Amino acid sequence: MDRKTDLHTTIKSLRTQHIAQIVKLQLKSDADLELLENVRDYMKKRAEIEQDYFSRLERLSKQFTQKKYRKLQTRTGERTSIDIDASPSGMASSVATNLATECDDNISVITALSTNTLGTGPAKKGDRLPASVAFNAFHTMIVESEKQAKERGQIADKILTDVVEVIRDFNKDKLLATKKNLDFASKYHHGLALSYEELDKTKAAYDKTARDADIAKKKYDDLAKRPNSALTSLKNMMKGTDTEERLEKLKGKWKNQLRRLADARNEYLVVLEGLNAQQSQYYNADLPSLMKKLDGTFYQTFGKALTTFLNLEESYATTLTQSCQTTHSSVQKINRDKENENFLKEFHPVFVPDPKEFKFEASSNDAGYDVCVDDVTRVVLGQRLSGMLTRENGVKMELEKREKELGGIVQMAQVYTENPSFGNAATPLESKLELESSIDLLRSEHTKLKAQIELLNGLGVEALIPTVEALIPAVSTASLFVGGSSGTPVGVVLHDYQAQASGELTVRAEDNVLVLSSELEGWVRIQKGNEVGMVPFNTVKVGNGPGDSVKQAADVGELCGPQGTEGLRASQQGLMNEAGGSGGNAGSTGNVAAAEMGLGPGPNSRLLRARYDFKGQDETELAFVVGDVIEIIEITDVNSDAWWEGRVVASGRTGTFPVVFTAGWEAVAAATSPASLKREGATRANSETVTSIQLLSDNNNNNNNNNNGDGACTRELIANAPVQKAKALFSYEATCVGELCMEVGDVVTILCKNTGSEAWWEGEGPHGRGQFPVNYVELVDEDGLAMHQISSSVSRPDEWHDSDELVSAECVKHDLVVSSTRKARALYRFEGNAGELTFQVGDLVSVIDSSNTDWWEGFRESDGPSGKGAFPAAYVEMLPLD
């Protein structure tokens, strides 16, 4: 698209065009079948009256000469052989060559789709085809047949076996093939519609991000240009900041918005590239292929049937040689490619060779026109490229599998054709059509992926496959370095997987493993015996529900290998001591190490691990390398493009960093609410001096000292928060210091959910205080009743009366809607998007609004008016009024 256009209008126009394509292809297929059916009727009746000699043959020839064709267009509105003979070129006046003319005729697309091969009513002007060469050949044969008079009875049997039966079988197969191919076209169009919707959403997100960047820049410029007045000084004194600090913060926000704008633009361009490639594949390859499949062997079958008849004529009637030669001349003009060329020329607005490519439309405030690749976006694009390569590999494997299946089915059909006693050749041919359709859909998806991958490769982006060390998420502080505990979910391998890269793990079906991380970018980290590695997330089924067997500490120790649970505790203690360093006494060293590694039992120990190297561009950004442990100081946003403030534990450096470079941030973000972000900001404004070591020290001293700053503020907030309780569904035995033992039925008071891992909470119960796995408990009220039972059984008394009135109003509304609708039946399956109606073949639909010729509005009878939505009119047929 060379100029800026309304994207919504363009997309809707394309979808309308796709619907029109299905209508016209159905029309062409019906016309071919109608023509063949008439030829078959002719031959059958001809064989029956061959013995009746000239009089009956002449009568039959006149009957088919004057026969009207509902699918062909003439000047008078209906097509007959006489009309063809009367025109010098043998062609009727063409249908209108643009969709606007068809719209003027008020022709609904449902007319063509709801009319079967032998429909009872004639098609209107816009739905008829111009006379074809095949039709002219048939007409010539009839005219020449009027000259035949004698000795026709001997060929009657040959006509029945070699022409009539062949056409009957062909028509049956073509009807089935047409239905399957048009269903494939509907699915393909649905896939394109999803890509259009993705483009629309990506464009909207890009525009919004550009506006946000402008707002951030304006705020920074306004403050930078504002003079240092007394009022400004007073505000700074009240907030405990100065103008420079506020400017620096606004500058950081502006910088963050610019990075988000680059990410949004990159996403927009990538989606754009894929859609253009997919659309080009459809119009240049898949649509012509679909049209060829719809035609099948129609032209060969048609020519063969007439040729067979003509050969009989030449064998038994030497006196009719001249007549046969004339008909031969007409038959030899039958050419599928030429016919298809005329068909495309007739309806060129519908079958446009290839729509113009979508072009990137930069927002008015965005100066970039290309994919932005820098130190930050390279990681995001690398992760996306990794996912694309994984999907491309899966598509290639599936394509190879389907193509092998197709080769086997083709061989089977050939054997059945050569040896009918072995089986019916039509059965594998049905499977062949389905496989060819699925292969074309996979190739379309592969074209889209290939275009996006080539775009990123051309920009020097490398696929980033996270290593085992980099994919360690934030977990329970009591099991940060422990490969498993009774709180770690136990999983079962569903199918074999062979490791293909360093850091992956080879597993076999039904292996018992420990799941050490949640799903991340399609991978999970597991432990099998003494081996730890990554496998695709769909390889393992996690068994942690009430119906699954929950492994206790002894089983977990067995899964972890000979080291056992005690060995895991020893390993944990060794790591803590090692982290403490060699300076100072052992006690203080252990505390410092525990604080730095986030092993303290409080909610303040939030740690991340660096997945990739990050080099800060200035002194405000935090530089780190793969494997560094980062303590979170401030969370400003919970999105994937957010920048948080943190401290590298090993060096003590502080600064802002992109969260996408770290592992475990998702769990922290999920446990962080907008309210907690505000509280954290207020706490940081009160005090900037409390460190994680002091927080741990406060916890270890059981809060004996009165602290000012973050610790006191946090405890006050927890004290003022609503008390939540949970009941233990399973027994849990703590495997290290900091975990809470539980028995079935124990009621635990929840003290903190923000432990650094969404799988662990902190609470206090009959056996003390500590952290426990979330999937071992359920939330309850003060009376011990499960929360889901409360929500399902309790109603507000003041809503009962209103709800009765609401039900009555809804009943009246339903009656009004039903009384003003017409019924329609679904001809095809339609998967609707947001605001659209989804239905299956045969569903009854109540049509509310049919004012638009392309899209109607209605609801399924089984769902009622509450489920109404828009749907293409061409996908249903209106039922007659009772």
N, C-alpha and C positions, 0 to 999 in steps of 0.2 A: 504494500500500500504506500504509494509515493507521497501522498498528502495525508494530513491528520484527518481522521474521520471518527465518527462516534463508534467506539468499539462494540457497544451493545447492539447497535443497528447492524453493523457488519456481521457479527456472529449470528444474530437472528436471521439475517438474509441467507447466510450459508446453510443454516439448519433448515430453512424453508426450501432452499435449493435441493438439499439432500432428500427431503420428503418428495419433492417433485420428481427426482430421479427414480425413486422406487415406483412412483405412479406410472411414469413413462415406460420403465422397463417391464412392469406388469402388463401394460397395454400392448407392448410389442410381443411379449410371450403369448398373450391371449390371442393376438391376431394370427401368429404363426400356427397355434393349435387349432384355431377356428378354420384356417385355410386347409390344414391337413385333414381335419375331421370332415370337411366337405369333400375333399378328394377321396377319402376313404368311403364315405357314403355313396359317392358317385360310382366308384369301382364296384362296390358290393351290389348295388342295384343294377349296374351294367352287366355283371356276371349273371344275375338272376333273369335278365330279359334277353340274354344273348340269343337264345333259341327262338325268341319271338320275332326275330328278324328286323327288317328296316323300320316298320311303323313304330314299334315300341322304342327302338334306339333313337329315332328322330324325336319322339316325344320327350324322352329323357334329356337329350341334348338341349332342347329348347327350355326345359325346366331349369337346367343349371346355367343356361345363357342369361336368363332373366332373374336369377336368384339375387337377392339383396344381401349385402354384406354390412353388418353393423359396425365393423371396426375400420372400414375404409371410407374416405372422404370424396364427395363429388360436388359438382356445382349445385345440384338440387338437394344435397343433404344426405343422400343415400347412394350406395355404389352398386352398379350392376354391370354385367358384361357388355350390355348394349352401350352403356355410357362410355366404356373404354374404347369400344370399336368406333364410336362416333368421333372421338377426339383424334387429331392427326398424330399426336405423339403417344397415344395410348395411355396417357397419365391424366389423373383427375387434378382439379385445382388443389393446391397444397393447403395444409392447415396453416394457421397463423404462425409466423416464425418467431414470435416473442411471447413471453409469458403475460405481458400486459393484455394482448388480444384475448388470450384464454380467460383472463380474469373478467374481461368485458362480457364474455358469454355466460358468466355466473356458473361455471362448471365446478362442482366440488370434487376434490381428489378422491373422495370416498366412492364416487360413481364407478371409476375404473377398478378400484380394488375390490369392491363388493360384487362386481359382475364376474361370474365365472366364465369358463371357456365357451359355454353355450348359453349365455345369458338370454333372458327372455325379451329384453328391450334394446333398441338401437342406441349406440353411443352417440353423444352429441358431437357437434362439429369439431370442437377442440380436442376431442379424445379419439379421433379417427386418424388412420395412417394413409398416406398417399399410396396409390397402387404400386406394387412392387413388380420386379421382373418375374418373380416366381408366380405371382398372380396372373401376369400376362401370359406366361407359359401355359398355365392351366386353362386360361380362356382360349388360347390357340388350339389346344388339344380338343376342347369341346367343339369348336367350330369345324375342325377337320374331321371330328368323329361323326358329324352329320352326313358325311359322304360315304360312310361305311354302311353296307346294306346286307351282305350275305355271309354265310358260312362262319358265324361268330360263336356258335355253340361249343366248338371244340376247345376254345381257349378259356371257357368260363371257370374251370377248376384252377387253372394256372393263375388267373386274376385273384381268386379268393386266397390262395396259399402264399403267393409271392408279393402281393401288394396290400390287400386288405388286412391280413393278419399282422404284417410288418408295421403298417401305420398304426394299428391299434396298440401294439406293444410299445411303439415309440411314444405315442401320445401319453400313455400311462406313466412311462418313465419321465417324460418331460414335465408333466404336472408335478410329480414329486420333486424333481430337481429344481423347478422354478420356486416352489415353496421354500426349500432349504436355502437356495441362493439368496432369495429376498430376505429371509430371516438373518442370513449372514450380513447382508447389507445393512439391515437395521442395527445389528450389534456393532458393526463398524462405525456407523453414524453415531451411535451412542458413545463409542470411544472417542471420536472426534469432538463430540459435545463436551465430554469431560475435560478434554484438553483445552477447548475454548473457555470453559468455566475456570480452569486453572489459570489461564492467561488473564482473564478478567480480574480474578482475585489478586493475582500477583501485581497487575498494573495498579489496582486500587491501593494495595499495601505500599507500593513504591511511591505513589503520589502523596499518601499520608506521611510517609517518612520524610519526604522532601519538605512538606509543610512544617513538620516538627523541627527540622534542621534550621529553617528560616526563623522560627520562633526563638530557638535557642540562641542563634546569632544576634537577633534583635535585642534580647535581654542582655547579652554581654555588651553589645554596642551602647545600649542605653546607660548601663552602669558605668562604662568606661568614659563616656562623655559627660556624665553628671558631675558637677563641681562638688568638692568636699565642704559641704555646708555644715552648720551646727546641727541640723536635724539628722544629717547622715552620721555625724560623729556620735550623736545620742543613740541612734539605732545600733551602731557598731558596739557601743559600750553595753547596751542592754543584751545584745546577742553574744557578747564575748568574742567578737571577731572584728576585723578591720576591713577597710574597702579592698585592700589587696587580696586578702583571703577570699572575700566574696567574688572578686573578679576571677581569681584562680579557679574557684569552684564552678563558676558559670562557664569559664573557658573549657574546663573538663567536660561539662555537660554538652557544650557545643561540639567538642571533639568527638564525644560519644555518638552524638546525633549524626555527625558526618560519616562516622564508620557504619552506623546503621543504614544510612542512605546508600553507601557503597554496597553493602550486603543486599539491600532491597533491589538496587539496580542490577546487581549480578544475577539475582534470582529471576528478575524480569527478563533479562537477556537470555539466560539459559532456557527458561520456559519457552521464550519466543523462538529460539533456534530449533528446539525439539518439535514444536507445533508446525513450524514451516516445513521441516523435513517430513513429518508424518503426513501433512496435507499434500505435499508434492508426491509422496509415495502413493497416496490414494488416487489422485487424479491421473498420474502418469503411468501407473502400473496396475494397481489393484482394481480400479474402476473398469479399465478396458478388459482386464482378466475376468471380472465378474460378468461383463456383457457377453464375453465369448462363452463363458460357462452357461449362461442363460440360453444362448443360441444352440449350444451343444452340437449335435450332428443333424440339426434340422435341415439345413440346405443339402447336405449329402443324402439324407434319407428321402427328402422330397425328390431330388433329382433321380435317385436310384429307383424310387417307386415308378416315376413316369418313364424312366428309361426301360425298366422291365416291361412295362405295358407296351412301349413302342417296339421293343424287340419281338414281342409276340405278334404285334401287328405286321411287322416286316416278314416274319416267318410264315404266316398263314394268309397273307393277302398281298400278293405281288401287285395287284391292281391298285393298291393304296400307297405305293411307294412315294409318290409325290406328296401325298398328304402327310405321311410320316416324316419326310424330310423337312417339311415346313414346321412341323411341331418340334422336331429335333433342334432346329435353329433357335426356337424360343427357349427350349430347356437349357441349351448350352450357354445361354446368357445368364443363367443363374449363378451368382457369385456372392458368397457370404461377405467378403471384404467390400465389394461395391455396394451391396445392400446396406451394410453397416455404415459406410461412408454417407450414403443418402439419408439414413436414419439420423446420424449425428448432425448433418447439415440441416435437416428439418427441425430439429429441436436443439439447435446450438446454444440457446441461452441456458438450457438445463445442463447440457454436457459440455460446458466450457473446458477447453483443453487443460488449463491449469490456472487457478486464481492467482492474482498477484500475491507475492510474499508479504507477510506481516513485517512491518518495519518498526524499529525501536523509536518510540515517541518520547523524547526527553521532556521532563517537566520544565516549565519555564525558568525555574531556579536551579536547575541541575546542568552543569557545564560538561558533564561526562557523557560520552557516547559509546564507550567500550567497556568490556568487563574489567573491573579494577582488581589487579592482583598485587597485593603487598604482603607484608609479613603476617598480618592478621587474616586478611581474606584468603590468602593462600591455604591456610589451615582449614577454613570453612569449605572452600572449594575442593580441597584435597579429600576431606571427609565425604563430600557429596560425590566426588569422582569415584571414591572407593565403593560407595553403594551402587553407583551406576555400573561399575565393572562387575560387581557381584551379580547384579541383575542380568547384565549382558551375558555373562557366563551361563546363568540359569536358562536364559532364553535360547542360547545356542545349543545347550544340551537337550532342551525340550524340542527344538527344531530337528535336531539330529534323530531324536527318538521318533518323532512323528513321521519324518521322511522315510525312516526304515520301515515303520508300520505301513506307510502308503505303498512302498515297493512290494511288500508282501501281499497286500490286498490286490494290487494290480496283477501280480502273478496268479493269485487265486482266481480272480475273475476270468483271466485268460484260459486257465485250465478248465473252469466250469463251462466257458463258452465252447471250447473245443470238445469237451466231454460232458454233455448235459446230464448224463447219468450220475456224475459225481456231486452235483448240487446245482442250485439256482444261481446264475451269474448276477442277478439283480441284488442279491443280499450283500455281497462284498462291495458292489458299486455304491450302495447307500452309505456304507462306512467310508468309502473313498471320498465321497462328496464332503462328509463331515470333517475328515482329516485335511482335505485341501483347504477348507474354510479356516480351520484352526491354524494351519501353517501360514496362511496369508495374514491372519491376525497377528501371529507371532512375528512375522517378517515386518509388519508395520511397526510394531513396538520396537523391534531391533533397529529399524531405520531411525526412529526417534532417538534411541539411546546412543547409537553410533554417531549421530550428528552432534549430540551434546558432548560425548566423550572426545571427539575430534576437536571440538571448540576448545575445551579445557586443555587438552594435550598441546594444541597449537600455542596456547598461552604459557606453556611451561609448567602447568600445574601437575603435581605428582600425587598419585593416590596415597592416602595416609591410612594404613591399617594399624590400629593401636596394638602395641605389644602387651604382653601379660603384665609387665611391671606398671605400664601406664594406665591400665584399665582397672586399677584398684579403687573402688568407689568409697565414699564415706560409710563406714560400717559402725556397728556397736563399739563403743570405746572399750568395752571389756574383751573384745575379740578382734582388735584391729590387726594384730599380727598372728592370730591363731587361725589355722586352716579350717577349723571346724569346732563347733560346740553343739550342744543339744538344741541350741537356738538357730543353728544354720540349717536351712531347708535341705532335705534329702531328696535327690532326684533319681530318675530311672532313664537310661538312654533308650530312645525310641527306635533308632536305626543306626547302622554303622556310619562312621565318619573317619576318613583318612586325613591326617594332618597334611596340609599343603604348604605351610610356611613356618618359619621359626616362631615359637610362642604358641602354636596350636597343639592340640592334644588328640591323639588317635583313640577312638572309643568303639565299642561294639554294642550291638543291641542287647538290652536287658542288663547292662552294667549298672551297678549301684554307685552313685557319685554324690559328692557334696557340692551344692550350688553356692559359690562364694560371692556372687554379685548379681544384681538385677540386670535385665536386658539392656544393652547399650549398643546402639547402632547395629542391631542384628546379631550380636555376640554375647555370650555369657562366659564367666570364668568359673571353672569347676575343678574339683580335686578328685582323682581316682588313685587310691592307694597313696604312694609317695609322690605321684606326678600331678602337676598343676598346669593348666593351660586353657586356651580359648577354644570354644566350639560354637557353631551357629545355634542361635537361641531355640530354633524349632527342633533341635536334635534331642533336647532333654525335656522331660515332663517333671515338674516339681510336685512332690507329694507332701503337702502340708495342710490339707483340709481335714475336717473332723472325721471323714471316712477313711483317710489314709493312715497307714501305720506310721507313728511318729517315733523316730529312732531316739533312744536314750543315749546317755553319755558313753556307755560301754560300746554300743554299736558304732557311734561316731568315732571313737578311738580306733575301732577295728578298720573303719573305712580310711582313716588317716594313715594307716600303716603301723609298723611295729612301734613307732614312737609312742602312740597311745595318748590318752588325755593328760597324764602326768608329764609326758615329754613335751606336749604342747604348752603346758603352763611353764615348764622350765625354759622352753624356747622364748616364750613371751618375756619372762623375767630377764633372760640374757639380753634380749633386744633392748629392754628398758635400761639395763645397766650400761650397755654399750652406748646408747644414746646419751647417757648422762656424762660421758667423758671421764677423764682421769683426775680432774681437779676437785678439791673439796672432799668432805667426808662422804661416806657411802649414803647416809640417810638423806642429806641435802641433795646429793647428786641424783639419787633415785627420784626425788620429788621434782627436781628441775626437768629431768628427762621425761617423767610422766606428764608434766605440764606441757612441755614442748611438743610431745607426740600426741597430745590430746587424749591421754588415758584417764584423766580425772573424771569423776562421776557426774559432774554438773552439766547443765545445758550449754555452758559457754564454750566448751571445747569443740570447736568446729574446724576441722582440718581438711585440706584438699591435697592431692598429689599431682605434680606437673606431668602432663602427658607428652608435651612437646617443648622444645626450647623456645624461649621468648626473650628477645632483646629489646628492652625499652628504648624508646626514641628520645626521651629526655629524662631529667632527674625525678620527675613525678611518677614515672612508670616503673613497675617492679620487674627487674630482669631475673630469670631463673632458667634452669636446665631440667631435662627429663629426670624425674625421680625426686626432685625437691619437694619437701613437705611445707605447705603454706598454711599459715593460720589466718582465718578470716577476721578482719578488723571491722569492716563496715560493708553491709549489703545495700546497694543503691537500687537494684532492680533484680527481677527473677527471670528475665528472659535470656535466651541463649546468646544474645548479642550484648549482654550487660558487661560492665566493667566494675569489679569490686575492689575494695582496698584490703590489702593483706600484708603479711610479714613472712619472709622466708625464715623458717625456724633455725636452720643451720647457721645463717649469717646475721640474722636480725634486721636485714634490710626491709624497708616498708615502701609501699607505693601502690598504684592502681594497676590492675591486670585484667585481660579478657578472660572470662570464665571458661570459654570454649577450649582454652589451652589446658584445662585441668580435668581431673577425674574426680567424681563424687559431688560435683556442684549441683547436679540435678536433685539429689536427695535433700541437700540443704535448702535449695530453692523451694522444693515441694513443702518443706516444713516451715517455711517463712511466709507469714501472712502480711498483707499491707499494713495492718495495725502494728505488727511487730517491727516493721521497718520504721514506722514513726516513733515507736518507743525507743528503738535503738538509736535513732538520730538524736532524740532528746537526751538519752543517757550519755551519748558522746559529747553533747554540748555541756553537760554538767562536769564531766571529768574525762581527761584524755591520758591519765597517768597510770591507770590500773592495768597491769599485765596479766597474761594467762597464768603466770607463776603465782601471783598474788591470789588469783581466784582459786587455784588449786589449793594453796595454803589455807585459805579461808574454809574451804570444804573439808580439808583434812583435820582442821581444828574444831570441826563441828559447829562452826559459826559462833565460837566463844567471844571473838573480838568484834567490836562494833566498827564496821567499815563504812567509809564514805565513798561515793562514786558508783561505778557500774555494779559491783556486787550487791550493795545495799539496795540500789534501785531495782535490780532484777528480783531480789527477794521480796521487795515491797509489791512489785507488779504481780509476782506469783501468788502472794498472799491475798491480793485483792481480786484475783481472777476466780471465775466460777469453779467449784470443786467438781472434778470428774472422777468416776470410779469405774473399775472394770472387774469382771469375774473370770477366774482362771478356768479355761476349758480343758487344759491338760496339765499334768504335773511337769515341773521344770526344775532340774537340779543345776545349780550354778557351777560353772567350770573354772571360775577364777574370781579374784577379788573385784568387787564392783557390780557383780550380777546378783539378782534377787531370786531366791528359791521360792517356788510356789507349789501348792498342792491343789488338786482339782476342787473348785468351789471357793477358794480363797478370794476375798474381796480386797482389791488393791486400790489405794488412792493414788491417782496419777499426779505426779509433781511436775513433770516436764515431758513434752513430746519432741522438742527440738534438740535431739541428742547428736545430730550429725548424720543420722541414718534413719530413713522413714520406716525401717523394719524394727526399730528398737525405741522403747519409751523408758522413762525413769519413774519409779513409784515406790510407795511404802506399804507393806503388808504385814501379816502376822509373823513373818520370818525376817523382818528387818527392811532395809532400804537398799535399792539398787536398780540396775537396768534389767529389762526382761523383753523377750521377743513379742511383737505385737500380735502375730498370728496365733499366740497361745491364749488370748483373752478376748472377751467381748465387753463392750461398754454397757453399763447398767445404771439404773437410777438409784435413789436412796433406799427403795424397797427391794433392790436386787433384781428388778424386772429388766429384761433386755431392751435396749433402746428401740430396736426395730419393731418390737411388739407394742411399745408405747405409741409410736408414731402411727401404727396401723389401727389402733383401737380407740384413741382419744380424739374427740372432736371438741371444738369450741362451742359452748352452748349458744352463744350469740350468733352463730352461723347456721344453726339448724333451720330456723324459719326462712332465712334468705335462701338457703339451698333448696328448700321446697319450691319457693317461687321461681328459682332459677331452672329447676327441672321442668316446671309447668311451662315456663317461657320457651324452653328449648323444644318441648314437644310441639307447641304451637308453631314455632319456627320450622321444625321438620315437616309438619303437615303442609305448610305453605310452600316449602321448597319442592316437596314430592308432587304436589298437585300441579306445579307449573313446569315439570320436566318431561323430556321424552327419553325413551329407552334406546340404548345402542348396545351392540355386541362387539367385543374386541376381536379384530381379525389377526392381530400380531401382538407379540409381547412387547411392552414398553417399560423401560427402567427410567423413571422420572428423576429429575434433580430437585433441588429445593424449590418448593412452590408448585411442583408438577405432580401429576397423578401417575402412580405405578399400577399396571394391571397385567394379567396373563391372558393368553388366547382363550376366548370363550367367556370371559368375565362380562357381566351385565353392568353397564355404566349409565347413570342418569345424567343427561346433558342439561346443564343449567343455562349456559350461554353459548350460542352457535353463530353469533353475529360476525365473527372473523372467519374467513374462508379456510385458513390454515390451522389455527389453534382454537379449540373449544375449551369450555370449562365444565366440570362435572365431578361426580363422586361415584365410587363403586357401591352397588346395591348392598353388598355385605358389610360395608363400613359406615354408611350413613352420611349425612351432609357434613359432619365434622371433619371428614377426610377429603374434602374437595380439593381440586387442583387442576392445572391446565394440562392439555394433552393434544397431540397432533390429530386433526380430524381424519387424516388418511388412514389411521390405524384402527378405525372402528367403522361399523355399518349401522345406519339408523334402522331401527325396527319399525314396522308399520303400526299405526295406532290401533288399539283394540276397537 
